[in-house]
Amino acid sequence: MTMTPLPVLSLLETRVLGVLYEKQHTVPDTYPLSLNALVAGCNQKTSRHPVLEASEAEVLAALDSLRHASLIVESSGGRVTRYGHNIDRVLRLPAQAIALLVTLMLRGPQTLGELRINSERLHKFADTSALEGFLEDLAERPEGALAMELPRQPGARENRWAHLLSGPPDIEAAMAPVSHGDRGDVGLGEIAALKARIVSLETQVATLQRQVSTLYGELGIVAAGDEQDSGSRT
């Protein structure tokens, strides 16, 4: 079966699709989204690059364009019209690839490490090598590439990847150093997420240690460390 070529999407159209997919997986109780919720998701100040200030009229125009490409579905139950995406059926890609594509659509070009962290709520990748395999599949897609690896920025240690739903990226702009003002919220968010994960893991380890210690006491088992301490004191 031959696929109909995808149209070149605008930045707002990719943002609308990305928000619908993201909210479906992160706040499923609110999905499909009302127009108000969709506009708010498109204009979020965090986890978005670039930050937009789209109006309801602009989002409605983007929805209309996406509907013609069969990328949007509407449901009219209840008092308001709600919108959902059809990206998985249209693109016929595995969930892992769509998660990466959506993360690029919402946050712009990213390195493998950034993609692994930022896509975690959509799909948890075991390591960056697994993630890289799906990116390469997107880049070599027979029906047309949907992602590409960008040339390395001056002074950078890793290459970044970008989606191609809006056509080839502006390589010159992509090569320009990213200022902290432009992406500071993303970097700080990643650091905060890593710190929170470390604290969570440390808490889990401490809890497990207490539980094991209690269990040893109930069973009358002396831990190896306690045996050494006891031997050194005699």
C-alpha positions in Angstrom: 0.0 0.0 0.0 1.5 3.3 -1.1 1.4 6.1 1.5 0.2 9.6 0.6 3.2 11.9 1.0 3.0 14.1 4.0 2.6 17.8 3.5 5.3 20.2 4.9 4.0 21.2 8.3 4.4 24.6 9.9 5.9 25.1 13.3 2.5 25.6 14.9 1.1 22.5 13.2 4.0 20.3 14.5 3.4 21.9 18.0 -0.3 21.0 17.9 0.5 17.4 17.0 3.2 17.2 19.6 1.0 18.5 22.3 -1.9 16.1 21.5 0.4 13.1 21.6 2.2 14.3 24.8 -1.0 15.0 26.7 -2.5 11.7 25.6 0.3 9.9 27.4 0.9 12.3 30.4 -2.6 13.4 31.3 -4.8 10.8 29.6 -7.9 11.8 31.6 -8.1 15.1 29.7 -7.5 13.6 26.3 -8.9 14.3 23.7 -8.2 18.0 24.3 -10.5 20.9 24.2 -9.4 23.9 22.2 -8.5 25.9 25.4 -6.4 23.0 26.7 -4.7 22.6 23.3 -3.9 26.4 23.1 -2.4 26.3 26.6 -0.3 23.3 25.7 1.0 25.0 22.6 1.9 28.1 24.6 3.6 26.4 27.6 6.6 28.2 28.8 8.5 25.0 29.9 9.4 21.9 27.9 8.9 23.9 24.7 11.4 25.4 22.2 10.7 27.8 20.8 8.1 29.2 23.2 5.0 30.3 21.2 2.1 32.7 21.8 -0.4 31.2 19.4 -4.0 32.5 19.5 -7.2 30.3 19.4 -7.7 31.4 15.8 -4.2 30.3 14.8 -4.6 27.0 16.5 -7.9 26.4 14.8 -6.3 27.2 11.4 -3.6 24.7 12.2 -6.1 22.1 13.2 -8.0 22.6 9.9 -4.8 22.1 7.9 -3.9 19.0 9.9 -7.4 17.6 9.4 -7.0 17.7 5.6 -3.8 15.6 6.0 -5.8 13.1 8.2 -3.5 13.9 11.2 -6.3 15.2 13.4 -9.6 13.6 14.6 -12.5 15.4 16.2 -15.0 14.3 18.8 -18.2 16.3 19.4 -19.5 14.6 22.5 -20.3 16.8 25.4 -20.5 20.6 25.3 -17.2 21.3 23.6 -15.4 19.9 20.6 -12.3 17.8 21.5 -9.3 17.1 19.3 -7.1 14.0 19.1 -4.1 13.1 16.9 -3.9 10.4 14.2 -0.1 10.5 13.9 0.5 6.8 14.7 -1.9 5.6 12.0 -0.7 8.0 9.4 3.0 7.6 9.9 2.8 3.8 10.8 5.8 4.0 13.1 6.5 2.2 16.3 5.7 4.0 19.6 9.4 4.5 20.3 10.0 6.4 17.1 6.9 8.5 17.5 8.0 9.4 21.1 11.3 10.7 19.7 9.7 12.5 16.9 7.2 14.2 19.2 10.0 15.2 21.6 11.9 16.9 18.7 8.7 18.6 17.6 8.1 20.0 21.1 11.7 20.9 22.1 13.6 21.4 18.9 17.0 19.8 18.0 18.6 17.7 20.8 21.4 15.4 21.5 20.9 11.7 22.2 21.3 12.3 26.0 18.8 15.2 25.9 16.3 13.1 23.9 16.6 10.2 26.3 15.8 12.4 29.3 13.1 14.5 27.6 11.2 11.6 26.0 11.1 9.6 29.2 7.4 10.4 29.9 6.5 9.1 26.5 8.8 6.1 26.4 11.7 4.9 28.6 14.7 3.9 26.6 17.2 1.5 28.2 20.2 3.4 26.8 21.1 5.9 24.1 22.2 3.1 21.7 18.6 1.8 21.6 17.3 5.4 21.0 19.9 6.0 18.3 18.6 3.0 16.4 15.1 4.4 16.1 16.5 7.8 15.1 18.4 6.1 12.3 15.3 4.3 11.2 13.5 7.7 11.0 16.4 9.1 9.0 16.4 6.1 6.5 12.6 5.8 6.2 11.8 4.5 2.7 8.7 6.7 2.3 10.8 9.8 3.2 13.2 10.7 6.1 11.5 12.2 9.2 14.6 13.0 11.1 18.3 13.9 10.5 21.5 14.3 12.4 22.8 17.8 12.3 26.4 18.9 11.9 28.2 19.3 15.2 28.1 22.7 16.7 31.4 24.5 17.4 32.7 23.3 20.8 30.0 20.7 21.2 30.8 17.1 22.2 27.7 15.6 20.6 25.7 16.0 17.5 22.0 17.0 17.7 19.0 15.5 15.8 16.1 17.4 14.3 12.8 16.3 12.8 12.0 16.9 9.1 8.2 17.3 9.3 8.7 21.0 8.6 11.2 20.3 5.8 15.0 20.5 6.0 16.2 22.6 9.0 18.1 25.8 8.6 21.6 24.4 9.1 23.2 27.8 9.7 20.7 28.6 12.4 21.1 25.1 13.9 24.9 25.6 14.0 24.7 28.8 16.0 25.4 28.4 19.7 22.3 28.2 21.8 22.1 30.9 24.4 21.0 30.1 28.0 18.2 32.5 27.6 16.8 30.5 24.7 17.0 27.1 26.2 17.7 27.7 29.9 14.4 26.3 31.0 15.2 23.0 29.3 18.7 22.7 30.7 17.5 23.6 34.2 14.6 21.2 33.9 16.9 18.4 32.9 19.2 19.1 35.9 16.3 19.3 38.3 14.9 16.0 36.9 18.2 14.3 37.4 18.6 15.6 40.9 15.1 14.5 41.8 15.8 11.0 40.4 19.0 10.7 42.5 17.1 11.8 45.6 14.4 9.3 44.9 16.9 6.5 44.3 18.8 7.3 47.5 15.5 7.3 49.5 14.6 3.9 48.0 18.0 2.4 48.9 17.7 3.7 52.4 14.3 2.2 52.8 15.4 -1.1 51.4 18.4 -1.1 53.8 16.1 -0.5 56.8 13.7 -3.3 55.6 16.6 -5.8 55.2 18.0 -4.9 58.6 14.6 -5.4 60.2 14.2 -8.7 58.4 17.7 -9.9 59.5 16.8 -9.1 63.1 13.5 -11.0 62.9 15.3 -14.0 61.5 18.2 -13.8 63.8 20.7 -13.4 61.0 23.8 -11.4 61.6 24.9 -9.2 58.7 28.4 -9.6 57.3 29.4 -6.1 58.4 28.1 -6.8 61.9 30.1 -10.0 62.1 33.3 -8.1 61.2 32.6 -5.4 63.8 31.9 -8.0 66.4 35.1 -9.9 65.7 37.2 -6.7 65.8 35.8 -5.9 69.3 36.6 -9.3 70.9 
